């Protein structure tokens, strides 16, 4: 019985692991999570916001629901598009924009 107790205590506390090394390992794990998960997501959100801000009347777009259309009216939070197939008018929130198919060469940078 005395033989099992010392083995359990040594298994719970490894002798070579210092608290400083443990903190360094946690910092490295957090840094890896930041650079591989959080930073790319924020960069993607920034690009999507820029695309929505640079939307113009006449652009051909695709919504998150897969509807293809042409922008005919823009407001602060909404847009009215005309579907390409039957020319019906639909109102969408700007956040529903998935991609802008129109390429603009003269997009001014806002600073």
N, CA, C and O of each residue as an XYZ file, in Angstrom:
444
protein
N       0.820     -1.181      0.000
C       0.000      0.000      0.000
C       0.871      1.254      0.000
O       0.556      2.214     -0.703
N       1.940      1.266      0.759
C       2.843      2.411      0.780
C       3.585      2.558     -0.542
O       4.057      3.642     -0.885
N       3.679      1.481     -1.261
C       4.376      1.506     -2.538
C       3.581      2.284     -3.597
O       4.201      2.950     -4.426
N       2.278      2.237     -3.611
C       1.430      2.895     -4.601
C       1.353      4.392     -4.348
O       1.340      5.157     -5.313
N       1.303      4.840     -3.137
C       1.146      6.249     -2.796
C       2.295      7.122     -3.304
O       2.007      8.173     -3.877
N       3.551      6.775     -3.141
C       4.616      7.635     -3.684
C       4.596      7.707     -5.203
O       4.949      8.744     -5.764
N       4.198      6.648     -5.880
C       4.136      6.686     -7.339
C       3.047      7.642     -7.813
O       3.232      8.340     -8.810
N       1.933      7.684     -7.125
C       0.846      8.581     -7.500
C       1.256     10.034     -7.319
O       0.885     10.886     -8.126
N       2.014     10.326     -6.274
C       2.460     11.707     -6.047
C       3.472     12.143     -7.107
O       3.440     13.295     -7.541
N       4.340     11.279     -7.520
C       5.331     11.657     -8.526
C       4.700     11.772     -9.902
O       5.181     12.555    -10.721
N       3.657     11.035    -10.185
C       2.989     11.131    -11.476
C       2.211     12.429    -11.590
O       2.076     12.956    -12.695
N       1.700     12.959    -10.504
C       0.914     14.186    -10.536
C       1.792     15.413    -10.714
O       1.347     16.403    -11.294
N       3.027     15.375    -10.231
C       3.914     16.536    -10.312
C       5.213     16.151    -11.012
O       6.112     15.596    -10.380
N       5.323     16.438    -12.311
C       6.596     16.133    -12.973
C       7.690     17.065    -12.446
O       7.460     18.258    -12.245
N       8.858     16.516    -12.231
C       9.934     17.297    -11.616
C      10.598     18.260    -12.590
O      11.122     19.282    -12.149
N      10.603     17.989    -13.886
C      11.306     18.830    -14.837
C      10.525     20.052    -15.307
O      11.110     20.909    -15.969
N       9.252     20.175    -15.004
C       8.411     21.266    -15.513
C       8.423     22.432    -14.533
O       7.898     22.318    -13.425
N       9.008     23.532    -14.926
C       9.017     24.709    -14.069
C       7.808     25.587    -14.403
O       7.279     25.506    -15.511
N       7.368     26.418    -13.467
C       6.220     27.294    -13.728
C       6.473     28.290    -14.865
O       5.544     28.647    -15.589
N       7.687     28.727    -15.022
C       8.012     29.671    -16.096
C       7.856     28.992    -17.453
O       7.338     29.595    -18.393
N       8.291     27.766    -17.558
C       8.154     27.027    -18.809
C       6.678     26.792    -19.143
O       6.280     26.849    -20.306
N       5.886     26.534    -18.127
C       4.452     26.342    -18.314
C       3.796     27.619    -18.843
O       2.954     27.550    -19.738
N       4.167     28.773    -18.307
C       3.628     30.055    -18.778
C       4.056     30.301    -20.218
O       3.258     30.779    -21.023
N       5.284     29.987    -20.550
C       5.775     30.170    -21.921
C       4.985     29.289    -22.894
O       4.646     29.732    -23.992
N       4.697     28.069    -22.507
C       3.927     27.164    -23.363
C       2.528     27.729    -23.590
O       2.037     27.717    -24.719
N       1.871     28.228    -22.526
C       0.541     28.815    -22.682
C       0.570     30.061    -23.573
O      -0.339     30.260    -24.379
N       1.581     30.882    -23.441
C       1.700     32.074    -24.284
C       1.882     31.668    -25.744
O       1.287     32.280    -26.631
N       2.691     30.653    -26.003
C       2.895     30.187    -27.378
C       1.608     29.604    -27.972
O       1.319     29.811    -29.151
N       0.851     28.889    -27.174
C      -0.418     28.342    -27.658
C      -1.387     29.467    -27.991
O      -2.045     29.426    -29.030
N      -1.484     30.473    -27.121
C      -2.376     31.599    -27.384
C      -1.932     32.373    -28.629
O      -2.772     32.784    -29.430
N      -0.632     32.573    -28.798
C      -0.129     33.280    -29.979
C      -0.455     32.504    -31.257
O      -0.834     33.098    -32.266
N      -0.310     31.201    -31.212
C      -0.637     30.388    -32.387
C      -2.129     30.485    -32.705
O      -2.499     30.611    -33.872
N      -2.988     30.429    -31.688
C      -4.423     30.567    -31.921
C      -4.750     31.934    -32.516
O      -5.591     32.042    -33.409
N      -4.088     32.969    -32.025
C      -4.349     34.314    -32.537
C      -3.962     34.410    -34.011
O      -4.746     34.904    -34.822
N      -2.765     33.946    -34.366
C      -2.292     34.115    -35.738
C      -2.953     33.166    -36.729
O      -2.992     33.466    -37.923
N      -3.469     32.038    -36.273
C      -4.082     31.097    -37.202
C      -5.606     31.162    -37.223
O      -6.220     30.661    -38.166
N      -6.241     31.768    -36.207
C      -7.702     31.776    -36.170
C      -8.282     33.185    -36.068
O      -9.114     33.560    -36.894
N      -7.878     33.951    -35.107
C      -8.504     35.239    -34.835
C      -8.109     36.285    -35.872
O      -8.978     36.978    -36.400
N      -6.844     36.411    -36.168
C      -6.366     37.437    -37.104
C      -6.920     37.263    -38.520
O      -7.364     38.252    -39.103
N      -6.919     36.067    -39.102
C      -7.510     35.923    -40.437
C      -9.007     36.216    -40.470
O      -9.509     36.750    -41.459
N      -9.722     35.872    -39.402
C     -11.152     36.150    -39.355
C     -11.408     37.655    -39.336
O     -12.305     38.136    -40.029
N     -10.639     38.395    -38.558
C     -10.801     39.850    -38.510
C     -10.440     40.484    -39.853
O     -11.085     41.442    -40.280
N      -9.426     39.960    -40.512
C      -9.036     40.482    -41.827
C     -10.150     40.250    -42.850
O     -10.428     41.120    -43.675
N     -10.783     39.084    -42.795
C     -11.883     38.777    -43.704
C     -13.078     39.689    -43.439
O     -13.707     40.169    -44.382
N     -13.397     39.935    -42.166
C     -14.497     40.832    -41.824
C     -14.227     42.247    -42.311
O     -15.143     42.931    -42.766
N     -12.985     42.688    -42.221
C     -12.616     44.030    -42.682
C     -12.788     44.151    -44.196
O     -13.275     45.171    -44.682
N     -12.393     43.121    -44.943
C     -12.543     43.134    -46.395
C     -14.019     43.116    -46.796
O     -14.406     43.792    -47.750
N     -14.846     42.350    -46.078
C     -16.281     42.310    -46.374
C     -16.929     43.662    -46.103
O     -17.787     44.102    -46.868
N     -16.533     44.317    -45.035
C     -17.066     45.641    -44.721
C     -16.687     46.647    -45.797
O     -17.507     47.475    -46.194
N     -15.443     46.578    -46.270
C     -14.983     47.477    -47.329
C     -15.775     47.230    -48.618
O     -16.129     48.178    -49.318
N     -16.055     45.955    -48.932
C     -16.818     45.626    -50.136
C     -18.232     46.205    -50.042
O     -18.749     46.743    -51.021
N     -18.850     46.095    -48.876
C     -20.208     46.622    -48.700
C     -20.242     48.142    -48.756
O     -21.209     48.722    -49.250
N     -19.192     48.794    -48.253
C     -19.133     50.262    -48.296
C     -18.902     50.777    -49.710
O     -19.374     51.861    -50.051
N     -18.186     50.024    -50.539
C     -17.861     50.454    -51.901
C     -18.895     50.014    -52.929
O     -18.677     50.173    -54.130
N     -20.007     49.469    -52.477
C     -21.073     49.032    -53.384
C     -21.692     50.240    -54.087
O     -21.941     51.270    -53.462
N     -21.936     50.106    -55.385
C     -22.486     51.204    -56.182
C     -23.717     50.720    -56.945
O     -23.897     49.524    -57.172
N     -24.559     51.674    -57.332
C     -25.723     51.363    -58.151
C     -25.227     50.848    -59.498
O     -24.331     51.435    -60.104
N     -25.813     49.751    -59.960
C     -25.417     49.151    -61.227
C     -24.513     47.944    -61.066
O     -24.284     47.221    -62.036
N     -23.992     47.705    -59.870
C     -23.124     46.545    -59.645
C     -23.930     45.255    -59.698
O     -25.068     45.198    -59.231
N     -23.325     44.221    -60.274
C     -23.933     42.902    -60.270
C     -23.412     42.164    -59.051
O     -22.204     42.088    -58.829
N     -24.346     41.610    -58.245
C     -23.981     41.014    -56.967
C     -24.588     39.632    -56.819
O     -25.435     39.216    -57.609
N     -24.134     38.926    -55.781
C     -24.713     37.661    -55.354
C     -24.980     37.789    -53.860
O     -24.103     38.204    -53.102
N     -26.196     37.433    -53.435
C     -26.539     37.492    -52.014
C     -26.130     36.190    -51.331
O     -25.747     35.226    -51.994
N     -26.216     36.169    -50.006
C     -25.863     34.946    -49.283
C     -26.847     33.819    -49.552
O     -26.542     32.653    -49.301
N     -28.027     34.160    -50.062
C     -29.007     33.140    -50.443
C     -28.798     32.619    -51.849
O     -29.496     31.700    -52.276
N     -27.836     33.196    -52.588
C     -27.537     32.737    -53.936
C     -28.300     33.464    -55.018
O     -28.296     33.025    -56.168
N     -28.959     34.569    -54.686
C     -29.721     35.325    -55.676
C     -28.775     36.267    -56.406
O     -28.067     37.055    -55.779
N     -28.763     36.184    -57.725
C     -27.957     37.067    -58.560
C     -28.817     38.242    -58.980
O     -29.983     38.076    -59.336
N     -28.234     39.431    -58.935
C     -29.007     40.593    -59.331
C     -28.145     41.815    -59.549
O     -26.927     41.774    -59.381
N     -28.797     42.912    -59.929
C     -28.128     44.187    -60.182
C     -28.682     45.205    -59.183
O     -29.895     45.301    -59.002
N     -27.797     45.961    -58.538
C     -28.205     46.954    -57.545
C     -28.867     48.122    -58.267
O     -28.295     48.690    -59.197
N     -30.083     48.479    -57.831
C     -30.752     49.626    -58.447
C     -30.984     50.758    -57.453
O     -31.306     51.876    -57.854
N     -30.821     50.474    -56.140
C     -30.994     51.513    -55.131
C     -30.219     51.134    -53.875
O     -30.205     49.973    -53.466
N     -29.576     52.128    -53.270
C     -28.815     51.907    -52.041
C     -29.288     52.863    -50.959
O     -29.498     54.050    -51.209
N     -29.451     52.337    -49.763
C     -29.718     53.149    -48.588
C     -28.659     52.804    -47.551
O     -27.727     52.052    -47.836
N     -28.801     53.346    -46.362
C     -27.776     53.127    -45.342
C     -27.616     51.651    -44.979
O     -26.495     51.141    -44.960
N     -28.713     50.963    -44.693
C     -28.647     49.564    -44.265
C     -29.275     48.586    -45.246
O     -29.180     47.375    -45.045
N     -29.912     49.079    -46.300
C     -30.599     48.196    -47.244
C     -30.180     48.505    -48.674
O     -29.581     49.540    -48.968
N     -30.517     47.574    -49.544
C     -30.289     47.751    -50.977
C     -31.444     47.097    -51.714
O     -31.998     46.096    -51.259
N     -31.801     47.666    -52.848
C     -32.827     47.088    -53.706
C     -32.107     46.549    -54.927
O     -31.346     47.259    -55.583
N     -32.362     45.269    -55.223
C     -31.734     44.674    -56.405
C     -32.824     44.220    -57.365
O     -33.963     43.956    -56.980
N     -32.435     44.142    -58.607
C     -33.312     43.634    -59.657
C     -32.748     42.293    -60.080
O     -31.585     42.201    -60.475
N     -33.562     41.253    -60.001
C     -33.073     39.928    -60.356
C     -32.786     39.870    -61.855
O     -33.447     40.536    -62.653
N     -31.810     39.080    -62.216
C     -31.394     39.010    -63.614
C     -32.352     38.180    -64.457
O     -32.460     38.404    -65.663
N     -33.048     37.229    -63.848
C     -33.877     36.323    -64.638
C     -35.220     36.946    -65.029
O     -35.560     36.951    -66.212
N     -35.993     37.470    -64.074
C     -37.326     37.973    -64.404
C     -37.497     39.459    -64.082
O     -38.615     39.969    -64.148
N     -36.448     40.143    -63.747
C     -36.426     41.585    -63.488
C     -37.359     42.007    -62.347
O     -37.911     43.107    -62.368
N     -37.530     41.142    -61.365
C     -38.315     41.525    -60.184
C     -37.405     42.262    -59.204
O     -36.199     42.017    -59.155
N     -37.996     43.165    -58.428
C     -37.226     43.978    -57.486
C     -37.339     43.371    -56.092
O     -38.433     43.040    -55.635
N     -36.196     43.230    -55.422
C     -36.131     42.649    -54.091
C     -35.320     43.569    -53.187
O     -34.333     44.163    -53.621
N     -35.736     43.683    -51.936
C     -35.011     44.497    -50.965
C     -34.255     43.575    -50.014
O     -34.819     42.624    -49.474
N     -32.974     43.869    -49.818
C     -32.123     43.074    -48.941
C     -31.378     43.990    -47.983
O     -31.165     45.168    -48.270
N     -30.986     43.438    -46.846
C     -30.074     44.137    -45.953
C     -28.678     44.075    -46.567
O     -28.345     43.123    -47.271
N     -27.871     45.084    -46.299
C     -26.524     45.095    -46.887
C     -25.658     43.944    -46.390
O     -24.774     43.478    -47.109
N     -25.906     43.480    -45.160
C     -25.097     42.378    -44.652
C     -25.364     41.079    -45.413
O     -24.593     40.128    -45.284
N     -26.439     41.018    -46.205
C     -26.768     39.821    -46.976
C     -25.958     39.723    -48.270
O     -26.118     38.764    -49.025
N     -25.099     40.692    -48.531
C     -24.263     40.682    -49.735
C     -23.117     39.704    -49.542
O     -22.361     39.803    -48.576
N     -22.992     38.755    -50.471
C     -21.900     37.789    -50.393
C     -20.726     38.222    -51.254
O     -19.583     38.210    -50.798
N     -21.000     38.605    -52.498
C     -19.903     39.009    -53.370
C     -20.389     40.013    -54.400
O     -21.552     40.016    -54.802
N     -19.465     40.862    -54.811
C     -19.709     41.852    -55.846
C     -18.985     41.363    -57.090
O     -17.763     41.216    -57.083
N     -19.741     41.109    -58.168
C     -19.155     40.565    -59.386
C     -18.592     41.644    -60.305
O     -17.876     41.335    -61.257
N     -18.911     42.914    -60.025
C     -18.437     44.019    -60.848
C     -17.071     44.475    -60.346
O     -16.867     44.672    -59.148
N     -16.144     44.639    -61.282
C     -14.800     45.094    -60.925
C     -14.705     46.589    -61.200
O     -15.003     47.044    -62.305
N     -14.287     47.352    -60.190
C     -14.114     48.800    -60.335
C     -12.624     49.125    -60.297
O     -11.914     48.718    -59.377
N     -12.160     49.862    -61.301
C     -10.761     50.280    -61.324
C     -10.540     51.578    -60.563
O      -9.442     51.820    -60.062
N     -11.565     52.412    -60.469
C     -11.408     53.743    -59.897
C     -12.029     53.852    -58.501
O     -12.687     54.847    -58.196
N     -11.827     52.837    -57.649
C     -12.366     52.864    -56.294
C     -11.454     53.731    -55.431
O     -10.294     53.369    -55.236
N     -11.930     54.860    -54.908
C     -11.060     55.702    -54.075
C     -10.887     55.094    -52.692
O     -11.816     54.512    -52.132
N      -9.680     55.238    -52.152
C      -9.393     54.754    -50.803
C      -9.780     55.830    -49.797
O      -9.370     56.984    -49.923
N     -10.574     55.446    -48.794
C     -10.967     56.392    -47.763
C      -9.985     56.310    -46.608
O      -9.788     55.240    -46.033
N      -9.368     57.432    -46.265
C      -8.400     57.443    -45.155
C      -8.734     58.489    -44.157
O      -8.027     58.639    -43.160
